[in-house]
Every structure is written in C-alpha cells, then in structure tokens.
C-alpha cells in the first residue's frame, strides 16, 4: 500500500509541476517558481479528496442503481466543493469560509471541477495495463476480455438457494498471474475499488492494482461469473441467492453479500444459482 501511495504522490507532484509550467486558469501572470509551488500545493491538497472519487462513484452506483458515469459526476460535484474553498483561500488570501461570498468563487469551483475530472481521467489511464506491470512486476500479457460485458459460460451443476446453504464448498485457487501473496487461499470474490481490486479469501483479503476486466481475463472462464460491474464471484463460493424485488444478492461462503446487477441476472441463472 505504501508503494502505491508513493507512486500516486509522485504523479500528483508531476501533475502540479505540469500545471505550474502551463499556468492555466489565469495563473500564468504569477512568477514561475511561486506558480509551480502553488499548483503543486493545490494538487497535493486535492489528492486525498479526489483519490476516493472512483470508489465513492462505484458505491453510489451500486446503492442507487444509477449509471456509473452519472455517479462519478455527482461525486465530483460534491468533492469539488471543499477543494474550491482551499483554492479560493490560496488565491484570494482570505478566510476560505468567506470565499463563497466572493464573486470569483463560482469560477474557482468550475475550474476545480474541470481539473478534478482531468486528474481522475489521467489517473485512470495511467493505472491501466503498463502501470499494472510496472507496479507489480507481473506481466499480464493479455488484452481486456469481453468477460466483463458478456455472461460467462459456467459448466457447473444447478444450485438452488436451499441446496447451497446446506454445504460450504471450497473455491478454486487463484490464478498465479494475479499479484496475490503466497498462501493467499481460495479466491472467493473480486471487488473493484477505484483503480484497485480487493480479493477475498475465506479468512483474509488483499488489495492490489489491477482492473477487474484484466483480472477476469486471467481467470479460467469456468471458475466464476462477473455479476456486477464491480464484482466477480467464484462459482463454488456461492452458498445462496437472495431475491430482493427485481434485484438479487449472492451470499458467499465467507458471509460476504454480493449485489447482482439486473443486466447480469442471465449469467447468474446460467450458472445455476436460482
């Protein structure tokens, strides 16, 4: 985790340096050195605010069933507010809480919103395949699979909720291509959290840098199903299927409850979870 934070901090400093040299949003008239320092300070101040943007958007999309891009824009709109106070305070040299009464505040807010969107997009692109290999030392060497957009074909026997709760099966061992520590244990599920994945075993979990679609491409097709844009579950980790109106939740052998997206119900039925 410390290495990931160090990499991201370096990228934020580099971004601040770039913005400082370019001098956007009316900052070019500030002398170069103070301008660069100012932009680095602002980017670093915004880092903890915007870092969780993807995770918050994923949670919001899961909770409200709105499209991910709408959830991302809503999360960005909220996150830009506290950062706007910081930026206004740095630029106008006044109490940040009084900045909202200044006529320039709306302009600051819109600029922060745009910068936040650009930084989030850049981080998303930078943390893709090349960054995965550089940070983990593992060459995935495979392009993204269609596994995240099409139901997987599962060759497993039909499993009813009643039958599943009577036994707790063991899930398959994770692919050696996944950057998991030795002895991690049977892989039960993968959850996307911003640029990272959280892997679940029966008695532990691990966070690593990889996209869900890339991880799914490395796993045997018959080993599990992607049941949500943020979730993949091992086929033998499911102990029950709970229906909740038009939605559904999968219960795993470690007690984890995994939401099922409506457009993934066909894949769930094909897996025999009824």
Secondary structure, 3 states (H helix, E strand, C coil): CHHHHHHHHHHHHHHHHHHHHHCCCCCCCCCHHHHHHHHHHHHHHHHHHHCCHHHHHHHHHHHHCCCHHHHHHHHHHHHHHHHHHHHHHHHHCCCHHHHHHCCCHHHHHHHHHHHHHHHHHHHHHHCCHHHHHHHHCCCCCCCCCHHHCCCCCCCCCCECHHHHHCCCCCCCECCCCCCCCCCCCECCEEEEECCEEEEECCCCEEEEECCHHHHHHHCCHHHEEEEECCEEEECCCEEEEEEECCEEEEEECCCCEEEECHHHHHHHHHCCEC
